[in-house]
Amino acid sequence: MIKSLSPKTSMFATEQELREELTEKEYVYVKLAKLDEHISDLLHMTEKTNGELSMSASSKYNYIKEIQEDLLRTNRRANNKITNI
C-alpha cells in the first residue's frame, strides 16, 4: 500500500499545495523522498543489458545517495530539535 509522507497532504498534492500545507522541514523531507524515487529510476535506466551498472553510473549514483542521506539526517536532526524544545 502506498502511504503519504505527511498526514497534512495527499500523496498527489500539487507543488502549490505542498508549499502551503507543509512546514519548510516537512517540504524538504517530501522532496528528498521524491528525489530518491527519481534517483532509483535513473539508476535502473543506466543498467547495462546484463543487469550490471557501468562504473561511472554506479559512482554517480552512490555520490548522489550520500548527499541525499546527509540531507535527510540533517533534516531529521533539525526536526528533532524543533519538537524537543
PyMOL CGO cylinders between C-alpha atoms (Angstrom):
from pymol import cmd
from pymol.cgo import CYLINDER

trace = [
    CYLINDER, 0.00, 0.00, 0.00, 1.27, 3.46, -0.90, 0.3, 1, 1, 1, 1, 1, 1,
    CYLINDER, 1.27, 3.46, -0.90, 1.35, 5.84, 2.04, 0.3, 1, 1, 1, 1, 1, 1,
    CYLINDER, 1.35, 5.84, 2.04, 1.53, 9.63, 2.15, 0.3, 1, 1, 1, 1, 1, 1,
    CYLINDER, 1.53, 9.63, 2.15, 4.75, 11.02, 3.63, 0.3, 1, 1, 1, 1, 1, 1,
    CYLINDER, 4.75, 11.02, 3.63, 2.80, 13.59, 5.60, 0.3, 1, 1, 1, 1, 1, 1,
    CYLINDER, 2.80, 13.59, 5.60, -0.68, 13.38, 7.11, 0.3, 1, 1, 1, 1, 1, 1,
    CYLINDER, -0.68, 13.38, 7.11, -1.19, 17.02, 6.14, 0.3, 1, 1, 1, 1, 1, 1,
    CYLINDER, -1.19, 17.02, 6.14, -1.26, 16.41, 2.39, 0.3, 1, 1, 1, 1, 1, 1,
    CYLINDER, -1.26, 16.41, 2.39, -2.31, 13.91, -0.22, 0.3, 1, 1, 1, 1, 1, 1,
    CYLINDER, -2.31, 13.91, -0.22, 0.42, 11.96, -1.97, 0.3, 1, 1, 1, 1, 1, 1,
    CYLINDER, 0.42, 11.96, -1.97, -0.95, 13.52, -5.16, 0.3, 1, 1, 1, 1, 1, 1,
    CYLINDER, -0.95, 13.52, -5.16, -0.73, 17.08, -3.83, 0.3, 1, 1, 1, 1, 1, 1,
    CYLINDER, -0.73, 17.08, -3.83, 0.39, 19.76, -6.24, 0.3, 1, 1, 1, 1, 1, 1,
    CYLINDER, 0.39, 19.76, -6.24, 3.59, 21.70, -5.66, 0.3, 1, 1, 1, 1, 1, 1,
    CYLINDER, 3.59, 21.70, -5.66, 1.48, 24.66, -4.54, 0.3, 1, 1, 1, 1, 1, 1,
    CYLINDER, 1.48, 24.66, -4.54, -0.45, 22.53, -2.02, 0.3, 1, 1, 1, 1, 1, 1,
    CYLINDER, -0.45, 22.53, -2.02, 2.78, 21.11, -0.60, 0.3, 1, 1, 1, 1, 1, 1,
    CYLINDER, 2.78, 21.11, -0.60, 4.22, 24.57, -0.07, 0.3, 1, 1, 1, 1, 1, 1,
    CYLINDER, 4.22, 24.57, -0.07, 1.02, 25.85, 1.54, 0.3, 1, 1, 1, 1, 1, 1,
    CYLINDER, 1.02, 25.85, 1.54, 0.35, 22.89, 3.86, 0.3, 1, 1, 1, 1, 1, 1,
    CYLINDER, 0.35, 22.89, 3.86, 3.80, 21.75, 4.99, 0.3, 1, 1, 1, 1, 1, 1,
    CYLINDER, 3.80, 21.75, 4.99, 6.46, 23.36, 7.12, 0.3, 1, 1, 1, 1, 1, 1,
    CYLINDER, 6.46, 23.36, 7.12, 9.75, 24.02, 5.39, 0.3, 1, 1, 1, 1, 1, 1,
    CYLINDER, 9.75, 24.02, 5.39, 11.31, 20.96, 7.04, 0.3, 1, 1, 1, 1, 1, 1,
    CYLINDER, 11.31, 20.96, 7.04, 8.41, 18.70, 6.03, 0.3, 1, 1, 1, 1, 1, 1,
    CYLINDER, 8.41, 18.70, 6.03, 8.58, 20.06, 2.50, 0.3, 1, 1, 1, 1, 1, 1,
    CYLINDER, 8.58, 20.06, 2.50, 12.30, 19.23, 2.29, 0.3, 1, 1, 1, 1, 1, 1,
    CYLINDER, 12.30, 19.23, 2.29, 11.62, 15.70, 3.55, 0.3, 1, 1, 1, 1, 1, 1,
    CYLINDER, 11.62, 15.70, 3.55, 8.93, 15.13, 0.92, 0.3, 1, 1, 1, 1, 1, 1,
    CYLINDER, 8.93, 15.13, 0.92, 11.14, 16.49, -1.84, 0.3, 1, 1, 1, 1, 1, 1,
    CYLINDER, 11.14, 16.49, -1.84, 14.04, 14.26, -0.71, 0.3, 1, 1, 1, 1, 1, 1,
    CYLINDER, 14.04, 14.26, -0.71, 11.75, 11.23, -0.86, 0.3, 1, 1, 1, 1, 1, 1,
    CYLINDER, 11.75, 11.23, -0.86, 10.73, 12.18, -4.39, 0.3, 1, 1, 1, 1, 1, 1,
    CYLINDER, 10.73, 12.18, -4.39, 14.39, 12.63, -5.27, 0.3, 1, 1, 1, 1, 1, 1,
    CYLINDER, 14.39, 12.63, -5.27, 15.08, 9.10, -4.03, 0.3, 1, 1, 1, 1, 1, 1,
    CYLINDER, 15.08, 9.10, -4.03, 12.39, 7.74, -6.32, 0.3, 1, 1, 1, 1, 1, 1,
    CYLINDER, 12.39, 7.74, -6.32, 13.83, 9.54, -9.35, 0.3, 1, 1, 1, 1, 1, 1,
    CYLINDER, 13.83, 9.54, -9.35, 17.40, 8.52, -8.50, 0.3, 1, 1, 1, 1, 1, 1,
    CYLINDER, 17.40, 8.52, -8.50, 16.35, 4.87, -8.39, 0.3, 1, 1, 1, 1, 1, 1,
    CYLINDER, 16.35, 4.87, -8.39, 14.53, 5.19, -11.70, 0.3, 1, 1, 1, 1, 1, 1,
    CYLINDER, 14.53, 5.19, -11.70, 17.58, 6.82, -13.27, 0.3, 1, 1, 1, 1, 1, 1,
    CYLINDER, 17.58, 6.82, -13.27, 19.85, 4.11, -11.90, 0.3, 1, 1, 1, 1, 1, 1,
    CYLINDER, 19.85, 4.11, -11.90, 17.71, 1.37, -13.43, 0.3, 1, 1, 1, 1, 1, 1,
    CYLINDER, 17.71, 1.37, -13.43, 17.74, 3.16, -16.78, 0.3, 1, 1, 1, 1, 1, 1,
    CYLINDER, 17.74, 3.16, -16.78, 21.56, 3.18, -16.79, 0.3, 1, 1, 1, 1, 1, 1,
    CYLINDER, 21.56, 3.18, -16.79, 21.94, -0.54, -16.19, 0.3, 1, 1, 1, 1, 1, 1,
    CYLINDER, 21.94, -0.54, -16.19, 23.68, -2.49, -18.90, 0.3, 1, 1, 1, 1, 1, 1,
    CYLINDER, 23.68, -2.49, -18.90, 21.71, -5.20, -20.63, 0.3, 1, 1, 1, 1, 1, 1,
    CYLINDER, 21.71, -5.20, -20.63, 23.24, -7.90, -18.40, 0.3, 1, 1, 1, 1, 1, 1,
    CYLINDER, 23.24, -7.90, -18.40, 21.98, -6.12, -15.26, 0.3, 1, 1, 1, 1, 1, 1,
    CYLINDER, 21.98, -6.12, -15.26, 25.32, -4.58, -14.28, 0.3, 1, 1, 1, 1, 1, 1,
    CYLINDER, 25.32, -4.58, -14.28, 25.92, -0.88, -13.93, 0.3, 1, 1, 1, 1, 1, 1,
    CYLINDER, 25.92, -0.88, -13.93, 28.62, 0.99, -15.73, 0.3, 1, 1, 1, 1, 1, 1,
    CYLINDER, 28.62, 0.99, -15.73, 31.30, 2.16, -13.30, 0.3, 1, 1, 1, 1, 1, 1,
    CYLINDER, 31.30, 2.16, -13.30, 30.53, 5.84, -13.91, 0.3, 1, 1, 1, 1, 1, 1,
    CYLINDER, 30.53, 5.84, -13.91, 26.78, 5.40, -13.39, 0.3, 1, 1, 1, 1, 1, 1,
    CYLINDER, 26.78, 5.40, -13.39, 27.37, 3.44, -10.20, 0.3, 1, 1, 1, 1, 1, 1,
    CYLINDER, 27.37, 3.44, -10.20, 29.81, 6.03, -8.89, 0.3, 1, 1, 1, 1, 1, 1,
    CYLINDER, 29.81, 6.03, -8.89, 27.45, 8.93, -9.63, 0.3, 1, 1, 1, 1, 1, 1,
    CYLINDER, 27.45, 8.93, -9.63, 24.52, 7.08, -8.06, 0.3, 1, 1, 1, 1, 1, 1,
    CYLINDER, 24.52, 7.08, -8.06, 26.48, 6.37, -4.87, 0.3, 1, 1, 1, 1, 1, 1,
    CYLINDER, 26.48, 6.37, -4.87, 27.59, 10.00, -4.60, 0.3, 1, 1, 1, 1, 1, 1,
    CYLINDER, 27.59, 10.00, -4.60, 24.03, 11.31, -5.05, 0.3, 1, 1, 1, 1, 1, 1,
    CYLINDER, 24.03, 11.31, -5.05, 22.78, 8.82, -2.43, 0.3, 1, 1, 1, 1, 1, 1,
    CYLINDER, 22.78, 8.82, -2.43, 25.43, 10.06, 0.02, 0.3, 1, 1, 1, 1, 1, 1,
    CYLINDER, 25.43, 10.06, 0.02, 24.27, 13.65, -0.47, 0.3, 1, 1, 1, 1, 1, 1,
    CYLINDER, 24.27, 13.65, -0.47, 20.65, 12.62, -0.08, 0.3, 1, 1, 1, 1, 1, 1,
    CYLINDER, 20.65, 12.62, -0.08, 21.33, 10.66, 3.12, 0.3, 1, 1, 1, 1, 1, 1,
    CYLINDER, 21.33, 10.66, 3.12, 23.27, 13.59, 4.57, 0.3, 1, 1, 1, 1, 1, 1,
    CYLINDER, 23.27, 13.59, 4.57, 20.36, 15.94, 3.82, 0.3, 1, 1, 1, 1, 1, 1,
    CYLINDER, 20.36, 15.94, 3.82, 17.87, 13.51, 5.36, 0.3, 1, 1, 1, 1, 1, 1,
    CYLINDER, 17.87, 13.51, 5.36, 19.99, 13.22, 8.53, 0.3, 1, 1, 1, 1, 1, 1,
    CYLINDER, 19.99, 13.22, 8.53, 20.31, 16.99, 8.73, 0.3, 1, 1, 1, 1, 1, 1,
    CYLINDER, 20.31, 16.99, 8.73, 16.58, 17.44, 8.24, 0.3, 1, 1, 1, 1, 1, 1,
    CYLINDER, 16.58, 17.44, 8.24, 15.75, 14.83, 10.90, 0.3, 1, 1, 1, 1, 1, 1,
    CYLINDER, 15.75, 14.83, 10.90, 18.11, 16.45, 13.41, 0.3, 1, 1, 1, 1, 1, 1,
    CYLINDER, 18.11, 16.45, 13.41, 16.53, 19.84, 12.74, 0.3, 1, 1, 1, 1, 1, 1,
    CYLINDER, 16.53, 19.84, 12.74, 13.03, 18.35, 13.15, 0.3, 1, 1, 1, 1, 1, 1,
    CYLINDER, 13.03, 18.35, 13.15, 14.05, 16.68, 16.43, 0.3, 1, 1, 1, 1, 1, 1,
    CYLINDER, 14.05, 16.68, 16.43, 15.43, 19.96, 17.80, 0.3, 1, 1, 1, 1, 1, 1,
    CYLINDER, 15.43, 19.96, 17.80, 12.15, 21.69, 16.99, 0.3, 1, 1, 1, 1, 1, 1,
    CYLINDER, 12.15, 21.69, 16.99, 9.95, 19.03, 18.60, 0.3, 1, 1, 1, 1, 1, 1,
    CYLINDER, 9.95, 19.03, 18.60, 12.19, 18.69, 21.68, 0.3, 1, 1, 1, 1, 1, 1,
    CYLINDER, 12.19, 18.69, 21.68, 12.00, 22.38, 22.59, 0.3, 1, 1, 1, 1, 1, 1,
]
cmd.load_cgo(trace, "trace")
